């Protein structure tokens, strides 16, 4: 074996403890095109290697060498010291240089997650990455898939349902901000279980993808873990036209245009904050949303108000300029809609408080109340499946069932319209 390459960051367990967990390994060059890496997660640490032929272009060939001896003493086999990891890496580099095959190493859940993200084709890659890096990999990433047991998956799923709510935390902060939830509140419990189900879905998807390419993995161990039943409830918060006008009037001038745009287009916050002046076509009265949740661009058809708004927002701008910028000209960030929405709802006395996404829902609800077919609403909102549209809006549409029921039960005459008690605004909302 070659002489051990020194690296004060990686040589000792104490030095490695000072390194911050991150998704990209800490790399040390061993030879040209050959690197030893140390991956440190919140609860797992491992040695990895990457290799590329000298002078070659393109990506690296990568492998996992074994666990780091951060939590368990090295055994030279599955748990490796820094020196052990270099020896294993050199052997692998030699194999690659000779055109040999990668050594048969344990295939872990972390490896399955890496493969899943690499080939991810879903509609919300950022959400999948967050769940994997923050919630799944730290707890389960070190487990060998071939040895995975149903109890491990089930216990993790239950722990996720009982975990505190993670709050937005400043980048680089040493601790994650969290808030406990009231486990005596059935609705709070339901929401935590619904979140845990979504975490479980991502884990199962990664493991199922791994099983598609490999024989002998214990698929029944994870597929037999069932999600919590009856926890998904469609959010039904739709603004009346009067509430929509009050929110717009109460909104801060800087944030008012993007608020108006969501009510007039049904665009998501992320879609609108990235929209460019060149995406608006005056002749056809359309806005082209290029960066959507589903990664499938779609047109938005504008009425007179929508056309007038976008003419104002695009006037004098280059095609690449943002339609709805912040006052400093930059794009609004992911969470900057929360405070202006809360303040506008407070001023407009909107209870319960509406979120920015409720503006989009209200756009869909207005169409549903006018009898627009669900297929048209689905296309206008960019839903991948009409079932999603029906889940949220079908009950608002005029229907034969609703008209028949109302006609059948009417005429009892036990309430005088002039004597109906008027509830205070707060209670009625």
C-alpha positions in Angstrom: 0.0 0.0 0.0 1.1 3.6 -0.6 2.1 6.0 2.1 -0.8 7.4 4.0 -1.8 10.9 2.8 -2.2 13.2 5.8 -5.2 15.4 6.4 -5.7 17.0 9.8 -9.5 17.3 9.2 -10.0 13.5 8.7 -7.2 11.7 10.5 -8.8 11.4 14.0 -12.3 10.9 15.3 -12.0 14.1 17.4 -11.1 16.2 14.3 -14.0 14.8 12.3 -16.4 15.6 15.1 -15.7 19.3 14.4 -16.9 19.0 10.8 -20.4 20.1 10.1 -22.8 17.5 8.7 -23.5 18.1 5.0 -24.7 16.3 1.9 -21.4 16.6 0.0 -18.5 14.5 1.4 -15.2 16.1 2.6 -12.8 15.1 -0.1 -9.0 14.4 0.1 -6.9 13.9 -3.1 -4.9 10.6 -3.0 -3.7 10.7 -6.6 -4.7 12.4 -9.8 -8.4 11.6 -10.4 -8.5 9.6 -7.2 -10.1 11.0 -4.0 -11.1 9.7 -0.6 -14.2 11.2 0.9 -15.7 11.4 4.3 -19.5 11.8 4.5 -20.9 13.1 7.8 -24.6 13.2 8.4 -26.4 13.9 11.6 -26.3 10.3 12.8 -24.1 8.5 10.3 -20.6 8.8 9.0 -18.9 6.8 6.2 -15.9 6.7 3.9 -16.5 7.0 0.2 -14.2 7.2 -2.9 -14.4 8.6 -6.4 -12.2 7.9 -9.4 -11.8 9.2 -12.9 -9.1 8.2 -15.4 -6.4 10.8 -15.8 -7.2 13.1 -18.7 -10.8 11.8 -18.9 -13.8 14.1 -19.0 -17.2 13.6 -17.5 -18.3 12.4 -14.1 -16.6 10.3 -11.4 -17.2 6.7 -10.6 -18.0 6.5 -6.9 -18.3 3.8 -4.2 -18.9 3.5 -0.5 -16.0 1.9 1.3 -17.5 1.4 4.7 -18.5 3.1 7.9 -16.2 5.6 9.6 -15.1 4.8 13.2 -16.8 7.8 14.6 -19.3 5.8 16.7 -17.7 2.3 16.8 -14.1 1.2 16.9 -12.6 0.2 13.6 -12.5 -3.5 12.7 -10.8 -3.1 9.3 -13.8 -4.6 7.5 -17.1 -2.7 7.8 -15.9 0.0 10.2 -12.8 1.8 9.0 -10.2 4.2 10.4 -8.7 6.9 8.2 -5.8 4.7 7.3 -8.0 1.7 6.7 -10.2 3.8 4.4 -7.1 4.9 2.4 -6.0 1.3 2.0 -9.5 0.3 0.8 -9.7 3.3 -1.5 -6.3 2.4 -3.1 -7.4 -1.1 -3.8 -10.5 0.2 -5.5 -8.6 2.7 -7.5 -6.3 -0.1 -8.8 -9.4 -2.1 -9.7 -10.8 0.8 -11.7 -7.5 1.5 -13.4 -7.4 -2.1 -14.6 -11.0 -2.0 -15.7 -12.1 -4.2 -12.9 -15.4 -4.3 -11.1 -16.4 -2.4 -8.0 -16.0 -4.5 -4.9 -19.2 -5.9 -3.4 -19.9 -3.6 -0.5 -23.0 -3.4 1.7 -25.8 -1.5 -0.1 -27.3 0.8 2.4 -30.5 2.9 2.6 -28.3 5.9 2.1 -27.1 4.4 -1.2 -30.7 3.7 -2.2 -31.6 7.4 -1.5 -28.6 8.6 -3.6 -29.8 6.5 -6.5 -33.4 7.7 -6.1 -32.4 11.4 -6.1 -30.1 10.9 -9.1 -32.9 9.5 -11.2 -35.7 11.5 -9.6 -38.6 12.3 -12.0 -41.2 13.5 -9.6 -42.9 16.9 -9.6 -41.4 18.3 -6.4 -37.7 17.5 -6.2 -37.0 20.1 -3.5 -39.5 18.5 -1.1 -38.0 15.0 -1.8 -34.5 16.3 -1.1 -35.6 17.9 2.1 -37.3 14.8 3.4 -34.3 12.6 2.5 -31.5 14.8 3.9 -33.3 16.1 7.0 -35.6 13.2 8.0 -34.7 9.9 6.4 -30.9 9.7 5.9 -29.9 10.7 9.4 -32.1 8.0 11.0 -31.9 5.2 8.5 -29.2 5.9 6.0 -26.6 3.6 7.6 -28.8 0.5 7.6 -28.0 -2.2 5.0 -31.1 -2.7 2.8 -30.7 -6.5 2.8 -30.9 -6.5 6.6 -33.8 -4.1 6.9 -36.7 -5.2 9.1 -40.3 -4.2 9.2 -40.0 -3.0 12.8 -37.3 -0.5 11.9 -39.4 1.1 9.3 -42.6 1.0 11.4 -40.8 2.5 14.5 -39.3 5.3 12.4 -42.7 6.0 10.8 -44.3 6.3 14.3 -41.4 8.4 15.6 -42.0 10.8 12.7 -45.7 11.1 13.6 -44.7 12.0 17.2 -41.8 14.3 16.4 -41.9 18.1 17.0 -42.7 20.4 14.1 -39.5 21.6 12.4 -39.4 25.3 11.9 -37.5 27.4 9.4 -33.9 27.7 10.7 -31.2 30.1 9.8 -28.7 28.6 7.4 -25.6 27.5 9.3 -27.3 27.5 12.7 -26.1 24.8 15.1 -29.5 23.7 16.1 -32.8 23.1 14.3 -35.7 25.2 15.4 -38.6 23.1 16.5 -42.0 23.5 18.1 -43.9 20.8 20.0 -47.5 20.1 18.9 -50.5 19.5 21.1 -50.9 15.7 21.1 -54.3 16.1 22.9 -55.6 18.0 19.8 -57.0 15.4 17.3 -56.4 17.7 14.3 -52.8 18.3 15.3 -52.3 14.6 15.6 -53.9 14.1 12.2 -51.6 16.6 10.6 -48.4 15.1 12.1 -49.5 11.6 10.9 -50.2 13.0 7.4 -46.7 14.4 7.3 -45.3 11.1 8.5 -47.1 9.4 5.7 -45.5 11.7 3.1 -42.1 10.9 4.6 -42.9 7.2 4.4 -43.9 7.5 0.8 -40.5 8.9 -0.1 -38.6 6.2 1.7 -40.7 3.4 0.1 -40.2 5.0 -3.4 -36.4 5.0 -2.9 -36.4 1.4 -1.7 -38.8 0.2 -4.4 -36.6 1.8 -7.1 -33.5 0.0 -5.6 -35.5 -3.4 -5.6 -36.3 -2.9 -9.3 -32.6 -3.2 -10.1 -31.6 -5.9 -7.6 -32.6 -9.4 -6.7 -33.2 -10.6 -3.2 -34.0 -7.4 -1.3 -36.6 -7.9 1.4 -39.4 -5.8 -0.2 -42.1 -7.1 2.1 -40.3 -5.6 5.1 -41.1 -2.1 4.0 -44.1 -2.6 1.8 -46.0 -4.2 4.7 -45.7 -1.0 6.8 -49.0 0.8 6.2 -49.6 4.6 6.3 -51.8 6.0 9.0 -55.4 5.9 7.7 -57.9 8.7 7.2 -55.4 11.6 7.8 -55.5 13.3 4.5 -58.0 16.1 4.4 -58.3 18.5 1.5 -57.8 22.1 2.7 -61.0 24.0 1.8 -60.2 27.7 2.4 -61.6 29.8 -0.4 -61.9 33.6 -0.3 -65.1 35.2 -1.3 -64.8 38.0 -3.8 -65.3 40.5 -1.0 -62.5 39.0 1.1 -60.2 38.9 -2.0 -60.7 42.7 -2.5 -60.2 43.4 1.2 -56.9 41.5 1.2 -55.6 43.3 -1.9 -56.6 46.7 -0.5 -54.9 45.9 2.8 -51.7 44.4 1.2 -48.5 46.4 1.4 -47.8 48.1 -2.0 -44.6 46.2 -2.6 -46.3 42.8 -2.3 -49.7 43.8 -3.8 -48.9 43.0 -7.5 -48.0 39.4 -6.9 -51.0 39.0 -4.7 -53.3 40.3 -7.4 -51.5 38.0 -9.9 -52.3 34.9 -7.9 -56.0 35.8 -7.6 -56.1 36.5 -11.4 -54.1 33.6 -12.7 -54.1 30.8 -10.0 -50.3 30.8 -10.1 -48.3 29.5 -7.2 -46.1 31.8 -5.3 -42.9 30.0 -6.6 -44.2 30.2 -10.2 -45.0 33.9 -10.0 -41.9 35.1 -8.2 -39.9 33.6 -11.0 -42.0 34.8 -13.9 -40.3 37.1 -16.4 -41.6 40.0 -18.5 -41.0 38.0 -21.6 -43.4 35.3 -20.4 -46.3 37.7 -20.9 -47.8 37.9 -24.4 -50.0 40.9 -24.9 -51.4 39.8 -28.2 -52.8 36.4 -27.0 -53.4 37.7 -23.4 -51.5 34.8 -21.9 -48.8 34.4 -19.2 -46.4 31.5 -19.8 -45.4 29.9 -16.5 -42.1 28.3 -17.3 -41.0 27.1 -13.9 -43.8 25.1 -12.4 -44.2 22.5 -9.6 -44.7 19.7 -12.1 -41.8 20.9 -14.2 -44.3 21.2 -17.1 -44.7 24.8 -18.4 -48.3 25.9 -18.9 -50.1 29.0 -20.2 -52.4 31.1 -18.1 -55.3 32.8 -19.9 -55.9 36.3 -18.7 -59.1 38.4 -18.4 -59.1 42.2 -18.7 -57.9 42.7 -15.1 -55.1 40.2 -15.5 -54.0 41.7 -18.8 -54.0 45.2 -17.4 -51.9 44.1 -14.4 -49.3 42.4 -16.5 -49.1 45.3 -18.9 -48.3 47.5 -15.9 -45.8 45.1 -14.5 -44.0 44.5 -17.8 -43.9 48.1 -19.0 -40.4 49.3 -19.9 -38.8 46.0 -18.8 -36.5 43.7 -20.8 -37.8 40.2 -21.5 -35.5 38.7 -18.7 -36.6 41.2 -16.0 -38.8 39.8 -13.2 -42.5 40.6 -13.4 -43.0 40.8 -9.7 -39.7 41.8 -8.1 -38.9 43.0 -4.6 -38.3 46.7 -4.2 -34.5 46.0 -4.6 -35.2 44.3 -8.0 -34.4 40.8 -6.8 -36.7 37.8 -6.6 -38.9 37.2 -3.5 -37.5 34.4 -1.4 -39.3 31.2 -0.5 -40.8 32.4 2.8 -41.3 36.1 2.2 -45.0 35.7 1.5 -45.9 34.8 5.1 -45.5 38.1 6.8 -47.3 40.3 4.3 -50.2 37.8 4.0 -50.5 37.7 7.8 -50.5 41.5 8.1 -53.0 42.0 5.3 -55.4 39.5 6.9 -55.1 41.3 10.2 -55.8 44.7 8.7 -58.7 43.3 6.5 -60.1 41.3 9.4 -59.9 38.0 7.5 -60.5 35.1 9.9 -59.3 32.4 9.8 -56.2 33.9 8.3 -55.6 33.1 4.6 -52.3 31.8 3.2 -50.8 32.8 -0.2 -51.8 29.4 -1.6 -55.4 30.2 -0.6 -55.4 32.8 -3.3 -54.7 30.1 -5.9 -57.5 27.9 -4.4 -59.9 30.9 -4.6 -59.1 31.2 -8.4 -60.1 27.5 -8.8 -63.2 27.9 -6.6 -64.5 30.9 -8.7 -64.3 28.7 -11.8 -66.0 25.8 -10.1 -68.9 27.9 -8.9 -69.5 29.1 -12.4 -69.8 25.5 -13.6 -66.5 25.2 -15.4 -65.8 21.5 -16.1 -63.3 19.9 -13.8 -61.0 19.0 -16.7 -60.7 22.6 -17.7 -60.0 23.7 -14.1 -57.4 21.0 -13.8 -55.6 22.2 -17.0 -55.8 25.9 -15.9 -54.2 25.0 -12.5 -51.7 22.6 -13.9 -52.9 19.6 -12.0 -51.4 16.4 -13.1 -54.5 14.4 -12.3 -58.2 15.5 -12.5 -58.8 13.6 -9.3 -56.8 16.3 -7.4 -59.1 18.9 -8.9 -62.3 17.0 -7.9 -61.0 16.6 -4.4 -60.7 20.3 -3.9 -63.4 21.8 -6.1 -66.1 19.3 -7.2 -68.4 20.1 -4.2 -68.5 23.8 -5.3 -69.8 23.1 -8.8 -73.5 23.3 -9.7 -74.7 19.7 -10.0 -77.8 17.6 -10.7 -77.4 15.9 -7.2 -77.3 19.3 -5.4 -80.2 20.7 -7.3 -82.3 17.5 -6.8 -81.6 17.4 -3.0 -82.4 21.1 -2.5 -85.6 20.7 -4.5 -86.7 17.6 -2.6 -86.2 19.0 1.0 -87.4 22.6 0.4 -90.8 23.9 1.5 -90.9 23.0 5.2 -91.2 26.6 6.1 -90.0 26.5 9.7 -87.6 29.5 9.5 -88.5 33.0 8.7 -85.7 34.7 6.7 -86.3 38.0 8.5 -85.6 36.4 11.9 -82.3 34.7 11.2 -79.8 35.7 13.9 -76.7 37.5 12.5 -73.5 36.1 13.9 -70.6 38.4 14.7 -68.1 38.6 11.8 -65.4 36.7 13.8 -67.7 33.7 14.4 -69.3 33.6 11.0 -65.9 33.5 9.4 
